[in-house]
Amino acid sequence: MDKVNELKEKGNQALSAEKFDDAVAAYTEAIALDDQNHVLYSNRSAAFAKAGKFQEALEDAEKTIQLNPTWPKGYSRKGAAAAGLNDFMKAFEAYNEGLKYDPTNAILLQGRMETTASALSFMQSQGDIPMDVDPQQARSRRAPSPPPAKPAEPPKPAEPRVEDMTEEQKNKYFARKEKELGNAAYKKKDFETALKHYNAAIEHDPTDITFYNNIAAVHFERKEYEECIKQCEKGIEVGRESRADFKLIAKSFARIGNTYRKLENYKQAKVFYEKAMSEHRTPEIKTSLSEVEAKIKEEERMAYINPEKAEEEKEQGNLFFKKGDYSTAVKHYTEAIKRNPDDPKLYSNRAACYTKLAAFDLGLKDCDTCIKLDEKFIKGYIRKGKILQGMQQQSKAQAAYQKALELDPNNAEAIEGYRQCSMNFQRNPQEVLKNAMSDPEIQQILKDPAMRMILEQMQNDPNAVKEHLQNPAIADKIMKLLESGIIQIH
């Protein structure tokens, strides 16, 4: 149903923009998904009528009435379409039928009056026709007139006679006129005049939520945000009492959300966008809600920043790193990063922990972050080089050490790392293995029965390495084997 509502809203927007073919296309696509929705046929009937396709408009209006015979708007659609076809009798009957279900409906009453006026005007345009004479015969007796250059346009509906209206109809009529004047002034950004007319509209008809929404729009444009919110709240109250269209109530809630957003009170904006969504879901409100949620998240992140707390957490991380408890050290460095996300040293320290835990992908990510934060942070390049060496990616490791040497040509760690990478390029794997096996420390590790069992277990189950790396002594031995090229972890 969300897709149907989305297409319906798309059609409504196209209709408002006078893109009638686009509106018809959107409503037609929605009807294909929900062919029992009388509102969709009603809306498409309006689009067809606006486009001058009155026959299609009439068919959709009749379908609307078939689906919901007690809905007055269906009859107003039928009346408008029939009048467009100059079938004034059918239009008059449609308006009368609709008034049986809603005797005070202003649109139906006005439609009936306009149809009567249009019918009289149309008859007068056909010339005087004697009583009881076939119109075709009457016309045949006249001198033939030349064909018109253009097809005659349907006569414009006559303005309703105020003296024929009831008191309620008069109030609604004058309120509508004041609103139209207000809208014209609003478009010219003459807000003072717009307010004058909108307030006058409320004096005539205080039960229409639209007038309050329009006043709120003026205050919003004038940056009078508190007054804007008050008018929206009053409009919602009036709308609830008069059972206004839920779309209009949603519009009021959304405008309050927009106002709080302008005031940078994103939490309140979120509350009112959610209320608007509960009344009527639209893509625009959904987008606004997502945007303020992102703002709230960013505000909370910024509020959490505290460099002093970050330093405390870093010290705790250093303490556990020295103890060989790398997992706990990671937790403290992570908390420190949340408290001060722009300190490159924190990412570098956490990368050292990830290296010890053989979580090379996470370590590399932290190295890249600390380099991005400070391109001259030499430790970040050296740490990256060591991780890439452990992954046996010698060319990338050498490039990282090269960057470090550009910053400090005399850095011992960078020089040694670069030298090792160069040597490994020149040696084949058999030679690397032979040299490693000649190292007494490597020999001692490989002779250890416990280590042999661990290595065998790691070969059969690569995930086992994480468990063994929790032991600092075993972790150091595994790192030694990685650096020598005896084992590789991908």
N, C-alpha and C positions, 0 to 999 in steps of 0.2 A: 504493500500500500504506500510505502514511502516513495516509490518510483512514480506511482500515479499522482500523488500530491506534488512531487517535484515537476512533473510534466504540466499539471494544472497551473502551478505557479508560473512556469515558463510561458504558458499560453496567456495568462493574465497580464504578465509584463509586456508581452508582444502586443496584446490588445491595447494596453495603455499607451504604448509607443506608436499606435496606429499601423503596426505591421500585421495586417489582417491575415495574410496568407500564412505567415509564421505561426500566428495564434491558432488558426485552423489546423495546421499540421501537428502542433503540440497536443491540442485537444483530441485529435483523431488518434494519435499514438496512445494517449491515456485511455481512450474508449476501448482500444484493442485489448488493453489489460483489464479493464473493468467496465463491461458493456451494460451493467445494471445501475450505473451511477448517473442519476438524473441531472445532477449539477453539471456534469461534463457536457451533456447534450445541450443544456441551457446556455452554457458559456460559448459553445461552438455556434449555436444559433445566433448569439449576439455578434460573433465575429463575422459570420456570413452576412448578417444584416448590415453591419458597418461596411462590408466590402460591396454592398449592393446586390448580393446574391440572395434575393428574398425567397425564392422557391426552396432553396436548400435550408434557409433559415426557418421556413415554415415547417419543413419535414422534421427538423431537429426539435422544434418547439412542440410538435405533436407527439414526438417520442418522449419528450420530457414529461408531458401530461400523462401519457400512458404509464410511465414508470412511477409517477407520484401525482395522482389526480387532485390532491388537496393542497398542492403547493402553488400559491398565487403567482409566483414569478413565471411559471410555465405559461400561464394564460397571458401575461404581459408580453412575453416573447412571441407568442402566437399572434397577438394583436398587432404588434409592431411589424412582423413579417407580412401579415395579410394586408396591412395598410400600405406597405411598400409595394405590394402587387396591385394596389388600387382596388382590392376586394374589401371595401369598407364595411359591408354587411357582416362578413366573417370576422373582421377585426372588432366590430362593435359587439358581436356575440361572444367573442373570446374575452373581452374586458368584462362584460356582464357576468359571464360564467365564473371568472376569477373573483369578482366582488361577492359572490355567494359565500366564498370561503373566508374572505377578509373584507368586510364592507367599508372599512375606513382606509384601505390601502391607497396611499397618495398616488403611486405610479399608475395603478389601474384606473383611478378616478380621472387623473390628468389624461391618460391615454384615451379614455372614452370621449372626453371633451375634445381632444385634438382630432380624433377620428371623425366626430360629428362635423367639426369645422372644416376638415380636409374634404369630407364628402360633399359638403355644400359648395366649397370652392371648386372642386373638380366638376360638379354638375354645371356650375356657371360657366366654366371654361368650355363646355361642350355646346353652348348656345341655348336659346329657348326652344324647348321641345314640347309640342302640344300634348295634352293628356290623351291616353289610350292610343298613341301612335307608336309604331315600332321605331326605335331610334335610328335603325339603319335606313328605313324608308324615308324618315324625316331628313336625314342627311343627304339622301340621293336626290331630293327635290331642290337642294340648294345648288348654286353654281359651284362647279368643282374648284377647289382651291389648290394652289401649287403645293407639292409635298414639302414639309419643313426640312430645312437644311440639317437640323440636328434633332434627334429624338427629344420629345418634351420631357423635362425633368419633373419628378413628382413634386407637387406643391409642398412648400414648407408648412409644417403644422402651425396653426394659428395660436397665438399667445392666449392662454386661458383667461377668461373673464373673471376678475377678482370678485366682482359683485355677485357672481353665481356660486362662490365658494362658501363652505362652512367656515366657522371661526378657526377650527383646527387646521383646515386646509390653507387658510390665509396665512396663519403663523408659519407653517412649513414652507409655503411659497416665498414669503418675504425673507425667511431665514436662509433659504437657498440662494436668493438673489444677493443677500449680504455676503454669503460665503463666496460667491463668484467674484464679487468686487474685491473681497479680501485676497482671494487667490491671485487676481490680476495685480494687486499692489505688492503681494509677496514676491511674485516673479520679477517685479521691477526693483526689489529690495527696498521698497518703501514700507518698512516694517510698522511705523507708527500708524499709517493709514490702514494697513492690513489688520492690526490689532483692533482698531476702531470698528471695522466691519465685522470681524469675527465675534467681538463682544456684542455687537448689535444682533448678530445671528442667534446668539445664546438668549438674548432678551426675548426674541420671538419664539425660539424653541430650545429650552434648556435640557431637553432629553436626548439630544444627538451628540454622541461621543466624538464625532468628527470635528466639531467646532473646538472642543477642548484640545484635541490633538493638534489642530492647526495653530492655536494660540501657543501651545508648547513648542511647536516648530519655530515660531517667531522668537520666543525667548531663547531657544537653543542657538539660533543664528546670532542673537545679540549677546551671547555668552552670559545670559542671566540664568545660570544653571539651577539655582534653588527654586526660582519661580517656574522653570520648565518642569521640574520634578513635581511641584505642587499641582500644576495644571494636568499633568499626566495622571496623577493619583485621583484627582477630581473626575477626570474623564473615565477612568476605570470604574469608579464608584457609580457614575451615571450610566455607563455602559452595562454594568451588572444589573442595575435596576430596570433598565429598558430592554434587557436581553439582546444587546447589540451583537453583531457578527463577531465571532471569536477572533477573526483576523484583525479587527480594529482594536480589540483589547490587547492582542499580541503586539500590535504596533505601539501601543502606549507603553507596555512593559519594555519593549526593545529600545524605545527612545529614552526611558529612564536609564537603561543599561548604557546607552551611548553617552548620556550625560555624566554618569559616574566614571565612565572611561576617560572622558575629557578631564575630569577632576583627578584622574590617576588613582581612583579608589577602585582597584580592579576586583577586589573581593565582592564589593557591592554590585559592581557591573555584572559579575558572574551570576549572582543571585537573580538579577532581573532578566538576564538573557535566558536563564533556565526557566523562569516563569513564562517568558514569551514563547519558548519552545513547547511548554506544556499546553499553551493555547493553540499555537499554530506553528508547525515546523517549516522553516524556509532555509534554503542554502545560505542566505546572507546572515541570518541570525546564528546558524551553526558555525559559520566561519568566524564571526565576531566572538562567539563563546570560546572557540579553540584558541583564538589570539589572546584573549584575556587570561585564559588558563596558563598559557605559556608565560605571560607577564608575571602572573602570581608565582609560578615556579621559579622564575628568575629572581624575583624579589626575595623569596625565601632563601634561595642560594646565596644571594648577596648579604642578607641579614645574618647568615650563619658564619660569614667570614670573620676571622679573629686571628691576626698574626701571632698574638701572644699564646693563644691556645694551640696554634699550629706548632710553635716552637716547643711547647711542652710535649706534644704528641711525637714530634721528631726525636726528642731526647729519649722518650720511651722506646721508640723504634730502634734507635742506635743501641740502647741497652740490650734489647732482645736479640739484635743482630750479632752483637759480640758474644752472646750466650749460645749462638747457633740456632735459636728458635726463630727461624725465618718466617714461618707462617704468622706468628704473633707480631713480628716486626712489620709485616705487610699491612696488618690491620691498623697499626698505629700510624704508619706512613700514609695510608689511605685517608684516615681521619684528618691528618695534618694537611693533606691536599685539599680536602673539603673546606678546611678552615682558611687556607691560603693557596688558592688554585694557580696563582701566578709565580710561585717560587720554583724555579727549575731544579734546585737542589733536592727537593722532596721527590720529584719524579726519578731523579738519578739514583737516590737511595733506594727507592722501591724497585727500580730496575735491577739493582745489585741483589736484592732479595729474590726476585724472580729468576735471576741467573742461577743462584744457589739452588733454587727449587726446580731448575730445568724448564721453567715456563718461559721459553725463549721468545715466543710471539708476544707475550705481555711485556716482557722486558724491552723488546725492540720498540713497542708502541710508546712506552714511557720515555725511552731515549729520544725518539723522534719528537715527543711533546716538549721535553726540556730544551732540545735544540731549537725548536720553533719559538719557545719563550725567550731564549737568549742564544743567538747564533754564535756568540763568542764564548759560550760555556764549554770549555775544552773537555771537561770530565764527561759530558754527554757523548762526545765523539769517541773517546777512549772506551767508555762503557759499551757503546754500540759495537765497536770493533771487537771487543772480547766476546760479546754474545754471538756475533757472526762467525768468529773463529770456532766457537763451541759448536756451531751448526755446520761447520766445515764449508762455509761460503767465503773462501779466502779472498777472492777478488773484491767483494763488497766490503769485507773487513779491512782490506788494504786501503780502499777508498776512504773509509771512516778515519783510519789513522792518518792518512794524507791530509784530511781536513784539520785534524788536531795539530799536525806539524806546521800547517800554514799559520795557525794562531800562535804556536810556540815551537820553533824549530829545535829547541833544546830539551823538550819534554822527554824524559827517560822512558816512561811507559809507552808513549806513542812511537818512539824510535824502536824499542824492542818489539812491539806489536807489528810494526811495519816490516822489520827484519824477518820475523818468524813467517809472516805471510809470503814474503819474497822467497824464502827458503822452501816453503811448502809448494810453491809454484814449480820450482825447479826439480822437485823430487817426485818419483812415482809412489803410489800407495805402498808397494812392497818395501821401498826404502824407508818410508815414514814408519812403517810397522817395525822394521829391523832396528832403526835408531831408538824407537820407543822401548823396545824389549831390552835394549842394552842399558836402560836407566835402572839403577838398583831399586829406586822407590817404586817404579812400575812393576818390577819383578816381585817385590815384596807384596804389593797389592794383589797381583794375580795368583800368588802362591797361597794366599789366605783362603781357607776352605769356605768360610762364611761369605767372602766376597765372590768366590766362584759360583756359589749357590745363588747369590743375589743376581749376578750377571746372567746366569742361565734363566732365572725367573723373569728378568727384564726382557730377555729375548723372546720368551714364550708369551709374556703378557706385558706389553709396553706401558700399560697404565700402572704397573707395579712400581715404576720408578718414583712416582709421587709419594708413595708410602715410605719408601726407603730414604728419600731426601729429607724426611722429617728428622732423621738422625744426623746431627752435625758431622760426626766422625765419618759416617758412610758417604754423606754428601761431599765432603772434601776429597775422598778417594775417587768418587765418580767424576768430579770435576777435573781431577788430575788425568784420568783416563780420557776424558773428552778433549782436553787441551793437547794431549800427546797424539791424538788421532786413533787410539786403540778402539774406541767406541764412538758411535754417532747417534744423536737423538734428533729426530725430525719432528 
